[in-house]
Amino acid sequence: MKIKIITISKTKSDYLEAEQEFLKRLQKYSQIEILNLKEEAITKNRSADEIMEIEGKRILNKLSKDYYNIALHVMGEQKTSQQFANLLQEQRDFKSAKICFIIGGPLGLSQKVLNQVNFVLSFSKMTFTHQLIRLLLLEQIYRGFEILAGTGYHK
């Protein structure tokens, strides 16, 4: 299975060690590619919509119809870890076997991006830093594969 993660953010080194651990663990289940796209500077001269539009164009240029595209957004549908594992299994076994997760910039995702994806997923109604949500996503992908494999990781 191929998994792509498109993110608009600056990666801080504090999170890299934990990310690398999950990327290492995930090698037995999937090929993972992380595309870190440029974050637009937030200035007084530009509106939030304008900034999200610019970042959204960058994201849309990287999306492929070969992938099942999932945007992470606070207003998306929430799933349990088991339901998330089922989504991974469905894509792996019956669909394209390619999933792309999209994490927006500090202001979120443009409506154009949300309109182009197959599914909008929320991890919580709370707001998280982009580095933390990326780490949570990697952990949940790993957890999902471990659930499907029947290991003791998910209790």
PyMOL commands that set and color helices and strands:
alter all, ss='L'
color gray80, all
select helices_A, chain A and resi 13-26+48-62+81-94+111-116+130-149
alter helices_A, ss='H'
color red, helices_A
select strands_A, chain A and resi 2-8+31-37+68-77+98-103+119-121
alter strands_A, ss='S'
color yellow, strands_A
deselect
rebuild
show_as cartoon
